[in-house]
Each structure stands twice: as structure tokens, then as C-alpha cells.
Amino acid sequence: MSAVVAEVVMIAVLLVAAVMLAGVTFGIFAIYYEPAEVAAVGATCSAIGNSTVCQLTLTNEGTQDTATDGVCSLRVGEDLQGSVVDGGTVPAGGSLSGVQCVAPGGSLLPGSHVSGVLQMTNGASTFFVGTFA
């Protein structure tokens, strides 16, 4: 009888260990901590050469650092796919200035609004609206 109880206890301990290992490996326990919460607090857009360039300041209200992943898009009358220049890590509780979303093409009049999306390495998207100068 004690061999059966010992066997059941060992199986229970093994199952608990497997669930914990899977949680750490696959991020199941991510719901227990506050992720990065990145927002664009300022965006100014302009035409430089044949490209539309939006200068951004990003802030992170969350408790985890995250970074730009190099991809962005702009809506300048049409959707333009661009890349991030001078990106980097947005620290938890901090900000990052000088981030640029550069997309080829697009022409607007001064004062027009440009909307865009910046992808982050944590899988989130940061939306912004800028004014074309």
C-alpha cells in the first residue's frame, strides 16, 4: 500500500515540476507581471528627400523594458511600409527620444496629419499621430 502512495506522490511532484518548467519556458506566467506599456508622446513628420520621416518620443509606463524591432508603417494618404532609425530600448518607467520612422514616398501639405504604427519586440504595436511640417 505504501508503494502505491509513494508512486502517486512522485507523479504529482513530477506534474507540478513539469507545469512550472513549461510556465517559465513558454511565458505562461507572464500574466502575473505588468508588461511594457509603450506610447508615443510626440511625433513630428517631414519630407526628407523622397521619404516621409516621423520623429518620435516613446515612453514606457510598464515594468518591463522593451525595444523597437525595426519595422513601422505610416498612413500618408496611402499606406507606406518603413523602417525604424535610431531605435533602441525603451526602459521601464522611462522614455526614448529621437526614434525615427522612415518610409519612402508620400507627399503632404504642411499641417496635414500622419498616422503610424511602430512595432515593439514584446509583440505590441505603438500607434502615433503626427503633424506634417
Secondary structure by P-SEA (a helix, b strand, c coil): caaaaaaaaaaaaaaaaaaaaaaaaacccccccccbbbbbcbbbbbbcccbbbbbbbbbbcccbbbbbcccccccccbbbbbbbccccccccccccccccccccbbbbcccbbbbbcccccccbbbbbbbbcc
